[in-house]
Amino acid sequence: MVVVRGEQAQPGRPVAPRRSSVARGMLTQTRATLAAAREGVRQMDGYTSDARWALSQVEVLRRREQVGQEVGTALHELAEACETAAQIGRVVDRHLRLVIEEVRKVDGKASVLPATTQQDQVDNVALRARLAAVQADLVATRPFIEQAVVRLGWASDYARQAVGGPGPDAQLLVVDQVESRLTGVAEVSVKLRQHLTQARDDIDRARGLADAICGAASVRMDSHRDRDHSPAAREGRTTPGIGL
C-alpha cells in the first residue's frame, strides 16, 4: 500500500508531487549555503585587502628606516588580517563540502522522480545534468580555497617572524615573501569567484527545472482530482444497496 499525504494511492491516479517538491526545497537550501560561501569569499577578500594595506605601511616605514614600534604594529596588523582571512577561508571550504553533499542528496531524489510524460523525462535528464555541473564546479573550486588558506597562513607566519626581527633586512624579506603570497591569493580568489558564480547559476537553472517537474505533477494531480469529482464520474459509481 502506497500512502501519500494520508491518502491511499488508487490505480490510475498519479502520485502526489512530494519528491519533486522536496528536491526543489533542498535546492533552495543548497543555494542559501552557496550564498554563505560566496559571502565568505567576499569577506576573505576584504581581509586580504587589509593585509595588503598593512604590508604597504611596512614598506613605507622600512624605506624611511623606521624599524621600531610602528613597523612592529604594522606587521602585527598584517599577520592578524592574514590569519582572519585564512579562518574565513576554512569556513568557506566547510560550506563548499556541505553544498557538494547537499547536491548529491538532491541528485539522489532526482534519480527516483517519476517520469510520467516525455517532457518529464527531458526535464529530469536536464536537471541531473545541471546537478552534475554544480558538483563539478564545486569539486574544482575546493583546491582554490585550499591554496588561498595555505598562502594566507604562510604570509601570517612570515609577518609574525619579522616582528622584533634583526632589522631592515628581515623586514625587506617579509615584504617580498608576503607580497608574493598575497598576490597569489588575489589570483586564486578571481578563479574562486568565477567557479562559485557558475555554480550559483547552475543551481538556479536546476531549481527552474525542479519547478517545472513539480508544476507538471501538480497539474496532473489536479486534473485527476477534477475527473474524480466530475458528474460523469459520480454517476458511474455504484450506490451501495442499489443496482445489480
MDAnalysis code that builds the backbone (N, CA, C; Angstrom):
import MDAnalysis as mda
import numpy as np

u = mda.Universe.empty(732, n_residues=244, atom_resindex=np.repeat(np.arange(244), 3), trajectory=True)
u.add_TopologyAttr("name", ["N", "CA", "C"] * 244)
u.add_TopologyAttr("resid", np.arange(1, 245))
u.add_TopologyAttr("resname", ["MET", "VAL", "VAL", "VAL", "ARG", "GLY", "GLU", "GLN", "ALA", "GLN", "PRO", "GLY", "ARG", "PRO", "VAL", "ALA", "PRO", "ARG", "ARG", "SER", "SER", "VAL", "ALA", "ARG", "GLY", "MET", "LEU", "THR", "GLN", "THR", "ARG", "ALA", "THR", "LEU", "ALA", "ALA", "ALA", "ARG", "GLU", "GLY", "VAL", "ARG", "GLN", "MET", "ASP", "GLY", "TYR", "THR", "SER", "ASP", "ALA", "ARG", "TRP", "ALA", "LEU", "SER", "GLN", "VAL", "GLU", "VAL", "LEU", "ARG", "ARG", "ARG", "GLU", "GLN", "VAL", "GLY", "GLN", "GLU", "VAL", "GLY", "THR", "ALA", "LEU", "HIS", "GLU", "LEU", "ALA", "GLU", "ALA", "CYS", "GLU", "THR", "ALA", "ALA", "GLN", "ILE", "GLY", "ARG", "VAL", "VAL", "ASP", "ARG", "HIS", "LEU", "ARG", "LEU", "VAL", "ILE", "GLU", "GLU", "VAL", "ARG", "LYS", "VAL", "ASP", "GLY", "LYS", "ALA", "SER", "VAL", "LEU", "PRO", "ALA", "THR", "THR", "GLN", "GLN", "ASP", "GLN", "VAL", "ASP", "ASN", "VAL", "ALA", "LEU", "ARG", "ALA", "ARG", "LEU", "ALA", "ALA", "VAL", "GLN", "ALA", "ASP", "LEU", "VAL", "ALA", "THR", "ARG", "PRO", "PHE", "ILE", "GLU", "GLN", "ALA", "VAL", "VAL", "ARG", "LEU", "GLY", "TRP", "ALA", "SER", "ASP", "TYR", "ALA", "ARG", "GLN", "ALA", "VAL", "GLY", "GLY", "PRO", "GLY", "PRO", "ASP", "ALA", "GLN", "LEU", "LEU", "VAL", "VAL", "ASP", "GLN", "VAL", "GLU", "SER", "ARG", "LEU", "THR", "GLY", "VAL", "ALA", "GLU", "VAL", "SER", "VAL", "LYS", "LEU", "ARG", "GLN", "HIS", "LEU", "THR", "GLN", "ALA", "ARG", "ASP", "ASP", "ILE", "ASP", "ARG", "ALA", "ARG", "GLY", "LEU", "ALA", "ASP", "ALA", "ILE", "CYS", "GLY", "ALA", "ALA", "SER", "VAL", "ARG", "MET", "ASP", "SER", "HIS", "ARG", "ASP", "ARG", "ASP", "HIS", "SER", "PRO", "ALA", "ALA", "ARG", "GLU", "GLY", "ARG", "THR", "THR", "PRO", "GLY", "ILE", "GLY", "LEU"])
u.atoms.positions = np.array([
    [0.848, -1.191, 0.000],
    [0.000, 0.000, 0.000],
    [0.886, 1.244, 0.000],
    [0.605, 2.134, -0.950],
    [1.344, 3.394, -1.019],
    [0.442, 4.498, -0.511],
    [0.876, 5.219, 0.495],
    [0.075, 6.293, 1.071],
    [0.765, 7.611, 0.824],
    [0.039, 8.568, 0.270],
    [0.583, 9.896, 0.006],
    [-0.257, 10.924, 0.736],
    [0.384, 11.613, 1.687],
    [-0.306, 12.640, 2.468],
    [-1.587, 12.094, 3.088],
    [-1.490, 10.896, 3.622],
    [-2.622, 10.350, 4.353],
    [-3.681, 9.707, 3.481],
    [-3.469, 9.732, 2.121],
    [-4.465, 9.150, 1.240],
    [-3.870, 7.940, 0.550],
    [-4.699, 6.925, 0.356],
    [-4.230, 5.730, -0.345],
    [-4.198, 6.014, -1.837],
    [-3.063, 5.718, -2.466],
    [-2.956, 5.920, -3.903],
    [-3.819, 4.901, -4.626],
    [-4.616, 5.362, -5.594],
    [-5.521, 4.498, -6.329],
    [-4.936, 4.192, -7.701],
    [-5.240, 3.009, -8.245],
    [-4.770, 2.681, -9.587],
    [-5.215, 3.742, -10.587],
    [-4.307, 4.139, -11.474],
    [-4.649, 5.119, -12.489],
    [-4.509, 6.545, -12.028],
    [-4.227, 6.761, -10.752],
    [-4.063, 8.128, -10.249],
    [-2.591, 8.407, -10.023],
    [-2.120, 9.626, -10.350],
    [-0.706, 9.946, -10.178],
    [-0.360, 10.142, -8.723],
    [0.885, 9.812, -8.385],
    [1.362, 10.055, -7.030],
    [1.555, 11.547, -6.827],
    [1.191, 12.060, -5.670],
    [1.358, 13.495, -5.387],
    [2.813, 13.881, -5.555],
    [3.079, 15.132, -6.000],
    [4.437, 15.550, -6.356],
    [5.294, 15.867, -5.147],
    [5.363, 14.954, -4.179],
    [6.139, 15.237, -2.981],
    [7.631, 15.168, -3.247],
    [8.072, 14.180, -4.044],
    [9.502, 14.023, -4.275],
    [10.076, 15.234, -4.989],
    [9.362, 15.718, -6.021],
    [9.874, 16.859, -6.766],
    [9.861, 18.118, -5.916],
    [8.842, 18.265, -5.051],
    [8.808, 19.441, -4.190],
    [9.896, 19.377, -3.131],
    [10.206, 18.163, -2.645],
    [11.304, 18.004, -1.691],
    [12.623, 18.376, -2.359],
    [12.824, 17.900, -3.599],
    [14.050, 18.233, -4.333],
    [14.163, 19.734, -4.528],
    [13.054, 20.373, -4.853],
    [13.065, 21.828, -5.044],
    [13.429, 22.538, -3.751],
    [12.844, 22.081, -2.625],
    [13.168, 22.692, -1.334],
    [14.625, 22.495, -0.951],
    [15.163, 21.321, -1.259],
    [16.575, 21.057, -0.960],
    [17.484, 21.962, -1.785],
    [17.100, 22.220, -3.037],
    [17.898, 23.113, -3.879],
    [17.868, 24.545, -3.350],
    [16.735, 24.945, -2.803],
    [16.645, 26.281, -2.209],
    [17.611, 26.401, -1.032],
    [17.677, 25.357, -0.196],
    [18.612, 25.354, 0.924],
    [20.059, 25.322, 0.433],
    [20.296, 24.551, -0.618],
    [21.643, 24.462, -1.182],
    [22.109, 25.819, -1.686],
    [21.203, 26.540, -2.336],
    [21.572, 27.864, -2.839],
    [21.919, 28.805, -1.689],
    [21.183, 28.685, -0.577],
    [21.469, 29.515, 0.594],
    [22.853, 29.199, 1.161],
    [23.205, 27.915, 1.197],
    [24.533, 27.528, 1.680],
    [25.616, 28.060, 0.754],
    [25.365, 27.986, -0.549],
    [26.332, 28.515, -1.513],
    [26.463, 30.031, -1.377],
    [25.349, 30.699, -1.102],
    [25.399, 32.157, -0.896],
    [26.275, 32.493, 0.308],
    [26.193, 31.660, 1.356],
    [27.045, 31.874, 2.529],
    [28.520, 31.706, 2.158],
    [28.812, 30.744, 1.289],
    [30.193, 30.552, 0.838],
    [30.672, 31.752, 0.038],
    [29.816, 32.279, -0.834],
    [30.196, 33.439, -1.643],
    [30.408, 34.672, -0.763],
    [29.586, 34.817, 0.263],
    [29.776, 35.922, 1.206],
    [31.086, 35.749, 1.958],
    [31.418, 34.511, 2.302],
    [32.686, 34.257, 2.974],
    [33.869, 34.645, 2.106],
    [33.782, 34.351, 0.812],
    [34.859, 34.740, -0.105],
    [34.982, 36.260, -0.150],
    [33.844, 36.943, -0.151],
    [33.883, 38.415, -0.149],
    [34.591, 38.929, 1.106],
    [34.263, 38.343, 2.262],
    [34.915, 38.757, 3.497],
    [36.409, 38.420, 3.488],
    [36.747, 37.256, 2.973],
    [38.155, 36.875, 2.877],
    [38.925, 37.870, 2.019],
    [38.311, 38.287, 0.910],
    [38.941, 39.287, 0.048],
    [39.140, 40.602, 0.790],
    [38.157, 40.947, 1.638],
    [38.267, 42.198, 2.396],
    [39.448, 42.173, 3.357],
    [39.602, 41.080, 4.064],
    [40.735, 40.979, 4.996],
    [42.066, 40.854, 4.250],
    [42.047, 40.247, 3.078],
    [43.262, 40.194, 2.269],
    [43.664, 41.604, 1.837],
    [42.669, 42.425, 1.504],
    [42.955, 43.827, 1.159],
    [43.528, 44.569, 2.363],
    [42.993, 44.290, 3.545],
    [43.542, 44.901, 4.763],
    [45.005, 44.487, 4.949],
    [45.291, 43.224, 4.656],
    [46.660, 42.734, 4.788],
    [47.584, 43.446, 3.797],
    [47.106, 43.666, 2.589],
    [47.924, 44.365, 1.592],
    [48.186, 45.811, 2.021],
    [47.188, 46.430, 2.621],
    [47.376, 47.805, 3.105],
    [48.421, 47.825, 4.228],
    [48.315, 46.889, 5.166],
    [49.292, 46.821, 6.253],
    [50.692, 46.561, 5.692],
    [50.768, 45.716, 4.657],
    [52.060, 45.439, 4.029],
    [52.641, 46.700, 3.404],
    [51.776, 47.507, 2.785],
    [52.261, 48.759, 2.196],
    [52.802, 49.698, 3.274],
    [52.199, 49.675, 4.464],
    [52.687, 50.500, 5.567],
    [54.063, 50.020, 6.027],
    [54.244, 48.700, 6.070],
    [55.553, 48.151, 6.441],
    [56.609, 48.633, 5.448],
    [56.269, 48.620, 4.159],
    [57.201, 49.041, 3.126],
    [57.549, 50.531, 3.258],
    [56.537, 51.341, 3.523],
    [56.774, 52.782, 3.681],
    [57.691, 53.044, 4.871],
    [57.403, 52.402, 5.989],
    [58.218, 52.611, 7.190],
    [59.638, 52.075, 6.996],
    [59.752, 50.972, 6.275],
    [61.086, 50.412, 6.038],
    [61.931, 51.372, 5.203],
    [61.311, 51.961, 4.198],
    [62.045, 52.905, 3.351],
    [62.460, 54.156, 4.128],
    [61.676, 54.489, 5.120],
    [62.039, 55.638, 5.977],
    [63.029, 55.234, 7.068],
    [63.398, 53.949, 7.026],
    [64.331, 53.397, 8.013],
    [63.790, 53.515, 9.435],
    [62.451, 53.388, 9.528],
    [61.813, 53.349, 10.841],
    [61.568, 51.882, 11.179],
    [62.380, 51.352, 12.040],
    [62.312, 49.913, 12.321],
    [61.866, 49.624, 13.749],
    [61.215, 50.565, 14.342],
    [60.836, 50.398, 15.735],
    [59.414, 49.894, 15.898],
    [58.712, 50.509, 16.860],
    [57.387, 50.030, 17.249],
    [56.366, 50.156, 16.122],
    [56.475, 51.202, 15.307],
    [55.496, 51.403, 14.234],
    [55.524, 50.245, 13.238],
    [56.737, 49.811, 12.903],
    [56.839, 48.681, 11.985],
    [56.283, 47.423, 12.649],
    [56.572, 47.240, 13.904],
    [56.056, 46.085, 14.626],
    [54.543, 46.064, 14.644],
    [53.943, 47.248, 14.832],
    [52.473, 47.343, 14.829],
    [51.912, 46.984, 13.466],
    [52.542, 47.496, 12.407],
    [52.070, 47.203, 11.050],
    [52.203, 45.715, 10.731],
    [53.312, 45.122, 11.165],
    [53.495, 43.687, 10.941],
    [52.459, 42.866, 11.709],
    [52.138, 43.309, 12.930],
    [51.116, 42.620, 13.725],
    [49.763, 42.710, 13.026],
    [49.419, 43.893, 12.515],
    [48.154, 44.058, 11.803],
    [48.128, 43.195, 10.544],
    [49.264, 43.100, 9.876],
    [49.374, 42.264, 8.685],
    [49.111, 40.804, 9.030],
    [49.751, 40.324, 10.083],
    [49.576, 38.936, 10.493],
    [48.130, 38.654, 10.903],
    [47.531, 39.591, 11.642],
    [46.147, 39.403, 12.094],
    [45.189, 39.335, 10.910],
    [45.380, 40.212, 9.930],
    [44.492, 40.217, 8.765],
    [44.617, 38.913, 7.986],
    [45.845, 38.430, 7.827],
    [46.057, 37.172, 7.108],
    [45.434, 35.998, 7.860],
    [45.587, 35.972, 9.160],
    [45.018, 34.883, 9.956],
    [43.500, 34.884, 9.892],
    [42.906, 36.071, 9.977],
    [41.446, 36.151, 9.906],
    [40.945, 35.704, 8.538],
    [41.636, 36.151, 7.482],
    [41.250, 35.741, 6.128],
    [41.355, 34.226, 5.979],
    [42.410, 33.630, 6.548],
    [42.580, 32.177, 6.468],
    [41.470, 31.449, 7.219],
    [41.077, 31.959, 8.378],
    [39.993, 31.347, 9.147],
    [38.685, 31.375, 8.353],
    [38.421, 32.505, 7.721],
    [37.210, 32.615, 6.905],
    [37.285, 31.637, 5.735],
    [38.472, 31.497, 5.159],
    [38.650, 30.558, 4.060],
    [38.311, 29.127, 4.475],
    [38.680, 28.760, 5.687],
    [38.345, 27.409, 6.174],
    [36.834, 27.240, 6.309],
    [36.154, 28.299, 6.748],
    [34.690, 28.243, 6.847],
    [34.080, 28.096, 5.451],
    [34.628, 28.828, 4.489],
    [34.151, 28.711, 3.105],
    [34.305, 27.276, 2.611],
    [35.422, 26.665, 2.920],
    [35.652, 25.279, 2.496],
    [34.618, 24.340, 3.114],
    [34.267, 24.577, 4.380],
    [33.225, 23.747, 5.012],
    [31.888, 23.942, 4.308],
    [31.578, 25.177, 3.938],
    [30.346, 25.436, 3.190],
    [30.355, 24.684, 1.861],
    [31.483, 24.693, 1.178],
    [31.569, 24.020, -0.114],
    [31.368, 22.520, 0.034],
    [31.969, 21.931, 1.060],
    [31.783, 20.492, 1.288],
    [30.320, 20.191, 1.569],
    [29.661, 21.081, 2.310],
    [28.245, 20.886, 2.622],
    [27.389, 21.004, 1.365],
    [27.694, 21.980, 0.514],
    [26.930, 22.144, -0.725],
    [27.084, 20.913, -1.618],
    [28.315, 20.401, -1.731],
    [28.545, 19.210, -2.552],
    [27.705, 18.042, -2.032],
    [27.664, 17.871, -0.715],
    [26.869, 16.795, -0.127],
    [25.374, 17.018, -0.372],
    [24.919, 18.259, -0.253],
    [23.508, 18.559, -0.480],
    [23.122, 18.287, -1.936],
    [23.987, 18.660, -2.869],
    [23.699, 18.436, -4.285],
    [23.625, 16.937, -4.575],
    [24.489, 16.163, -3.946],
    [24.433, 14.705, -4.136],
    [23.113, 14.137, -3.624],
    [22.616, 14.662, -2.529],
    [21.329, 14.201, -1.997],
    [20.189, 14.575, -2.943],
    [20.249, 15.791, -3.492],
    [19.216, 16.197, -4.445],
    [19.251, 15.295, -5.672],
    [20.451, 14.966, -6.131],
    [20.581, 14.079, -7.284],
    [19.972, 12.714, -6.973],
    [20.140, 12.258, -5.730],
    [19.515, 11.004, -5.329],
    [18.001, 11.078, -5.413],
    [17.432, 12.217, -4.989],
    [15.983, 12.411, -5.114],
    [15.572, 12.463, -6.577],
    [16.364, 13.174, -7.393],
    [16.018, 13.324, -8.803],
    [16.068, 11.995, -9.536],
    [16.919, 11.090, -9.085],
    [17.066, 9.807, -9.773],
    [15.828, 8.927, -9.644],
    [14.963, 9.213, -8.671],
    [13.761, 8.390, -8.475],
    [12.480, 9.183, -8.733],
    [12.607, 10.377, -9.346],
    [11.402, 11.138, -9.679],
    [10.624, 10.397, -10.772],
    [9.302, 10.309, -10.633],
    [8.520, 9.638, -11.671],
    [8.533, 10.443, -12.967],
    [8.754, 9.777, -14.077],
    [8.765, 10.434, -15.386],
    [7.544, 9.955, -16.158],
    [6.387, 10.577, -15.901],
    [5.126, 10.137, -16.487],
    [5.044, 10.482, -17.960],
    [5.564, 11.628, -18.340],
    [5.494, 12.072, -19.731],
    [6.893, 12.192, -20.310],
    [6.944, 12.372, -21.633],
    [8.234, 12.551, -22.301],
    [8.909, 13.835, -21.819],
    [8.095, 14.880, -21.580],
    [8.671, 16.137, -21.088],
    [9.265, 15.956, -19.696],
    [8.622, 15.142, -18.876],
    [9.184, 14.822, -17.557],
    [10.577, 14.211, -17.706],
    [10.690, 13.294, -18.650],
    [11.972, 12.633, -18.873],
    [13.034, 13.633, -19.312],
    [12.647, 14.524, -20.228],
    [13.581, 15.550, -20.717],
    [14.020, 16.461, -19.571],
    [13.042, 16.915, -18.769],
    [13.358, 17.809, -17.651],
    [14.228, 17.113, -16.611],
    [13.943, 15.835, -16.371],
    [14.709, 15.103, -15.361],
    [16.155, 14.919, -15.799],
    [16.357, 14.592, -17.073],
    [17.724, 14.452, -17.594],
    [18.460, 15.778, -17.498],
    [17.757, 16.865, -17.847],
    [18.380, 18.197, -17.778],
    [18.695, 18.579, -16.336],
    [17.788, 18.238, -15.419],
    [18.011, 18.540, -14.004],
    [19.249, 17.835, -13.492],
    [19.364, 16.559, -13.786],
    [20.522, 15.800, -13.294],
    [21.824, 16.273, -13.942],
    [21.736, 16.727, -15.191],
    [22.929, 17.274, -15.853],
    [23.378, 18.552, -15.161],
    [22.422, 19.387, -14.753],
    [22.768, 20.627, -14.039],
    [23.379, 20.303, -12.681],
    [22.820, 19.329, -12.011],
    [23.356, 18.937, -10.704],
    [24.787, 18.416, -10.850],
    [25.031, 17.667, -11.911],
    [26.390, 17.172, -12.164],
    [27.341, 18.330, -12.425],
    [26.847, 19.355, -13.133],
    [27.683, 20.525, -13.414],
    [28.016, 21.279, -12.130],
    [27.033, 21.391, -11.223],
    [27.279, 22.058, -9.940],
    [28.355, 21.310, -9.158],
    [28.211, 19.992, -9.091],
    [29.213, 19.200, -8.371],
    [30.601, 19.385, -8.975],
    [30.686, 19.380, -10.310],
    [31.981, 19.537, -10.974],
    [32.585, 20.900, -10.652],
    [31.756, 21.955, -10.677],
    [32.242, 23.298, -10.359],
    [32.785, 23.364, -8.937],
    [32.049, 22.797, -8.004],
    [32.437, 22.907, -6.597],
    [33.640, 22.033, -6.267],
    [33.698, 20.851, -6.870],
    [34.872, 19.993, -6.663],
    [36.120, 20.697, -7.204],
    [35.979, 21.388, -8.344],
    [37.107, 22.131, -8.914],
    [37.443, 23.370, -8.099],
    [36.472, 23.866, -7.327],
    [36.674, 25.093, -6.551],
    [37.473, 24.843, -5.273],
    [37.280, 23.707, -4.655],
    [37.908, 23.464, -3.350],
    [39.430, 23.615, -3.353],
    [40.148, 23.135, -4.378],
    [41.602, 23.355, -4.368],
    [41.983, 24.829, -4.347],
    [41.159, 25.694, -4.943],
    [41.471, 27.120, -4.940],
    [41.382, 27.710, -3.534],
    [40.331, 27.339, -2.807],
    [40.203, 27.872, -1.453],
    [41.294, 27.294, -0.559],
    [41.673, 26.042, -0.804],
    [42.754, 25.440, -0.024],
    [44.077, 26.165, -0.287],
    [44.331, 26.512, -1.549],
    [45.543, 27.264, -1.887],
    [45.549, 28.623, -1.199],
    [44.394, 29.294, -1.211],
    [44.307, 30.611, -0.579],
    [44.605, 30.514, 0.911],
    [44.034, 29.523, 1.578],
    [44.247, 29.364, 3.020],
    [45.718, 29.096, 3.325],
    [46.352, 28.235, 2.536],
    [47.770, 27.925, 2.755],
    [48.625, 29.171, 2.576],
    [48.386, 29.937, 1.530],
    [49.189, 31.127, 1.266],
    [48.977, 32.191, 2.332],
    [47.750, 32.325, 2.794],
    [47.489, 33.280, 3.873],
    [48.195, 32.851, 5.154],
    [48.219, 31.551, 5.402],
    [48.930, 31.055, 6.579],
    [50.420, 31.339, 6.499],
    [51.002, 31.131, 5.333],
    [52.420, 31.443, 5.150],
    [52.685, 32.928, 5.369],
    [51.822, 33.767, 4.792],
    [52.005, 35.221, 4.923],
    [51.950, 35.638, 6.387],
    [51.017, 35.067, 7.124],
    [50.903, 35.393, 8.546],
    [52.154, 34.963, 9.298],
    [52.651, 33.766, 8.987],
    [53.856, 33.263, 9.666],
    [55.058, 34.165, 9.385],
    [55.218, 34.582, 8.137],
    [56.333, 35.473, 7.803],
    [56.242, 36.784, 8.581],
    [55.026, 37.317, 8.663],
    [54.856, 38.584, 9.375],
    [55.156, 38.417, 10.865],
    [54.701, 37.322, 11.450],
    [54.952, 37.075, 12.874],
    [56.462, 36.949, 13.146],
    [57.140, 36.260, 12.260],
    [58.563, 36.050, 12.460],
    [59.357, 37.348, 12.334],
    [58.830, 38.284, 11.526],
    [59.553, 39.534, 11.315],
    [59.369, 40.522, 12.456],
    [58.313, 40.331, 13.277],
    [58.104, 41.231, 14.411],
    [59.277, 41.062, 15.377],
    [59.978, 42.148, 15.651],
    [61.135, 42.083, 16.538],
    [62.331, 41.412, 15.886],
    [62.322, 41.353, 14.527],
    [63.422, 40.728, 13.806],
    [64.698, 41.533, 13.900],
    [65.761, 41.041, 13.277],
    [67.076, 41.662, 13.420],
    [67.232, 43.014, 12.752],
    [66.295, 43.453, 11.899],
    [66.456, 44.774, 11.315],
    [65.854, 44.875, 9.932],
    [66.249, 45.910, 9.162],
    [65.649, 46.183, 7.853],
    [65.723, 45.011, 6.886],
    [66.806, 44.232, 6.937],
    [66.929, 43.110, 6.007],
    [65.808, 42.090, 6.208],
    [65.507, 41.821, 7.481],
    [64.423, 40.878, 7.783],
    [63.086, 41.422, 7.313],
    [62.897, 42.733, 7.460],
    [61.634, 43.334, 7.032],
    [61.511, 43.358, 5.516],
    [62.650, 43.570, 4.832],
    [62.621, 43.519, 3.372],
    [62.229, 42.119, 2.911],
    [62.761, 41.104, 3.590],
    [62.431, 39.723, 3.246],
    [60.950, 39.458, 3.430],
    [60.373, 39.935, 4.544],
    [58.957, 39.674, 4.794],
    [58.087, 40.398, 3.776],
    [58.499, 41.598, 3.374],
    [57.726, 42.320, 2.360],
    [57.689, 41.517, 1.069],
    [58.847, 41.023, 0.630],
    [58.902, 40.260, -0.617],
    [58.098, 38.961, -0.522],
    [58.280, 38.243, 0.587],
    [57.612, 36.955, 0.750],
    [56.097, 37.112, 0.869],
    [55.674, 38.057, 1.697],
    [54.235, 38.244, 1.922],
    [53.566, 38.787, 0.668],
    [54.221, 39.692, -0.011],
    [53.624, 40.266, -1.222],
    [53.355, 39.185, -2.263],
    [54.304, 38.269, -2.430],
    [54.101, 37.198, -3.413],
    [52.939, 36.291, -3.004],
    [52.815, 36.031, -1.702],
    [51.710, 35.187, -1.218],
    [50.357, 35.871, -1.409],
    [50.295, 37.149, -1.075],
    [49.023, 37.862, -1.189],
    [48.629, 38.047, -2.651],
    [49.613, 38.217, -3.514],
    [49.313, 38.282, -4.947],
    [48.727, 36.959, -5.420],
    [49.296, 35.856, -4.932],
    [48.758, 34.536, -5.268],
    [47.342, 34.352, -4.774],
    [47.052, 34.856, -3.564],
    [45.691, 34.759, -3.021],
    [44.712, 35.528, -3.900],
    [45.116, 36.721, -4.340],
    [44.237, 37.533, -5.191],
    [43.939, 36.818, -6.505],
    [44.938, 36.175, -7.094],
    [44.736, 35.440, -8.349],
    [43.805, 34.251, -8.143],
    [44.005, 33.540, -7.043],
    [43.155, 32.393, -6.738],
    [41.723, 32.839, -6.478],
    [41.570, 33.978, -5.816],
    [40.239, 34.472, -5.466],
    [39.405, 34.768, -6.712],
    [40.038, 35.265, -7.759],
    [39.320, 35.531, -9.006],
    [38.735, 34.230, -9.560],
    [39.537, 33.184, -9.609],
    [39.061, 31.887, -10.092],
    [37.969, 31.325, -9.176],
    [38.144, 31.539, -7.884],
    [37.174, 31.048, -6.904],
    [35.816, 31.694, -7.138],
    [35.798, 32.996, -7.313],
    [34.524, 33.697, -7.544],
    [33.878, 33.248, -8.855],
    [34.693, 33.001, -9.877],
    [34.154, 32.549, -11.161],
    [33.455, 31.197, -11.014],
    [34.099, 30.269, -10.328],
    [33.503, 28.935, -10.140],
    [32.231, 29.008, -9.304],
    [32.247, 29.822, -8.255],
    [31.063, 29.920, -7.392],
    [29.902, 30.593, -8.117],
    [30.202, 31.573, -8.960],
    [29.142, 32.217, -9.745],
    [28.529, 31.222, -10.720],
    [29.368, 30.412, -11.364],
    [28.864, 29.392, -12.283],
    [28.014, 28.375, -11.543],
    [28.461, 27.969, -10.351],
    [27.693, 27.010, -9.556],
    [26.344, 27.599, -9.157],
    [26.341, 28.867, -8.777],
    [25.076, 29.527, -8.416],
    [24.115, 29.536, -9.598],
    [24.628, 29.887, -10.792],
    [23.775, 29.932, -11.978],
    [23.224, 28.541, -12.311],
    [24.059, 27.513, -12.158],
    [23.595, 26.156, -12.433],
    [22.539, 25.713, -11.420],
    [22.702, 26.114, -10.164],
    [21.696, 25.782, -9.155],
    [20.375, 26.480, -9.483],
    [20.438, 27.729, -9.927],
    [19.218, 28.445, -10.299],
    [18.515, 27.740, -11.461],
    [19.293, 27.269, -12.433],
    [18.690, 26.539, -13.557],
    [18.099, 25.222, -13.075],
    [18.786, 24.562, -12.164],
    [18.264, 23.301, -11.614],
    [16.962, 23.542, -10.858],
    [16.897, 24.643, -10.114],
    [15.649, 24.972, -9.403],
    [14.522, 25.199, -10.392],
    [14.815, 25.865, -11.518],
    [13.791, 26.084, -12.534],
    [13.270, 24.771, -13.101],
    [14.179, 23.832, -13.335],
    [13.766, 22.524, -13.837],
    [12.949, 21.763, -12.794],
    [13.363, 21.855, -11.533],
    [12.602, 21.202, -10.463],
    [11.216, 21.822, -10.346],
    [11.127, 23.136, -10.522],
    [9.817, 23.801, -10.513],
    [8.926, 23.267, -11.635],
    [9.528, 23.087, -12.820],
    [8.752, 22.593, -13.959],
    [8.238, 21.183, -13.694],
    [9.104, 20.327, -13.150],
    [8.697, 18.945, -12.854],
    [7.602, 18.932, -11.790],
    [7.801, 19.725, -10.743],
    [6.823, 19.780, -9.654],
    [5.498, 20.360, -10.154],
    [5.598, 21.421, -10.988],
    [4.382, 22.043, -11.515],
    [3.592, 21.094, -12.398],
    [4.294, 20.345, -13.244],
    [3.618, 19.389, -14.120],
    [2.936, 18.298, -13.296],
    [3.590, 17.834, -12.245],
    [2.986, 16.807, -11.389],
    [1.748, 17.355, -10.693],
    [1.804, 18.616, -10.269],
    [0.645, 19.232, -9.605],
    [-0.531, 19.358, -10.558],
    [-0.227, 19.750, -11.812],
    [-1.293, 19.873, -12.812],
    [-1.960, 18.522, -13.038],
    [-1.150, 17.455, -13.132],
    [-1.741, 16.119, -13.323],
    [-2.580, 15.715, -12.124],
    [-2.142, 16.026, -10.938],
    [-2.922, 15.712, -9.744],
    [-4.265, 16.436, -9.773],
    [-4.229, 17.725, -10.119],
    [-5.473, 18.499, -10.173],
    [-6.412, 17.954, -11.240],
    [-5.828, 17.567, -12.392],
    [-6.645, 17.040, -13.482],
    [-7.346, 15.751, -13.072],
    [-6.620, 14.854, -12.428],
    [-7.224, 13.594, -11.977],
    [-8.243, 13.844, -10.878],
    [-7.977, 14.797, -10.002],
    [-8.913, 15.111, -8.933],
    [-10.215, 15.661, -9.505],
    [-10.078, 16.525, -10.532],
    [-11.274, 17.091, -11.160],
    [-12.099, 16.003, -11.829],
    [-11.418, 15.060, -12.490],
    [-12.152, 13.980, -13.151],
    [-12.851, 13.093, -12.132],
    [-12.204, 12.860, -10.997],
    [-12.796, 12.007, -9.964],
    [-14.065, 12.622, -9.383],
    [-14.138, 13.970, -9.401],
    [-15.289, 14.647, -8.803],
    [-16.262, 15.187, -9.849],
    [-16.063, 14.806, -11.099],
    [-16.965, 15.277, -12.150],
    [-18.303, 14.550, -12.051],
    [-19.411, 15.151, -12.593],
    [-20.726, 14.487, -12.566],
    [-20.696, 13.110, -13.230],
    [-19.947, 13.002, -14.333],
    [-19.887, 11.712, -15.031],
    [-19.252, 10.648, -14.151],
    [-18.221, 11.055, -13.402],
    [-17.557, 10.089, -12.525],
    [-18.484, 9.676, -11.401],
    [-19.238, 10.659, -10.867],
    [-20.147, 10.325, -9.760],
    [-21.267, 9.416, -10.241],
    [-21.794, 9.669, -11.465],
    [-22.881, 8.842, -11.978],
    [-22.411, 7.428, -12.250],
    [-21.119, 7.302, -12.542],
    [-20.594, 5.969, -12.853],
    [-20.346, 5.123, -11.646],
    [-20.410, 5.719, -10.449],
    [-20.153, 4.942, -9.242],
    [-21.406, 4.152, -8.846],
    [-21.262, 2.991, -8.297],
    [-22.384, 2.157, -7.841],
    [-22.784, 2.562, -6.441],
    [-24.046, 2.895, -6.266],
    [-24.529, 3.278, -4.938],
    [-24.783, 2.009, -4.137],
    [-24.305, 1.966, -2.881],
    [-24.491, 0.761, -2.044],
    [-25.957, 0.405, -1.911],
    [-26.308, -0.842, -2.140],
    [-27.682, -1.301, -1.956],
    [-28.553, -1.138, -3.173],
    [-27.994, -0.503, -4.235],
    [-28.794, -0.258, -5.434],
    [-28.039, -0.849, -6.626],
    [-28.744, -1.404, -7.554],
    [-28.116, -1.930, -8.755],
    [-28.118, -3.437, -8.751],
    [-27.148, -4.000, -9.458],
    [-27.142, -5.462, -9.610],
    [-26.969, -6.158, -8.282],
])
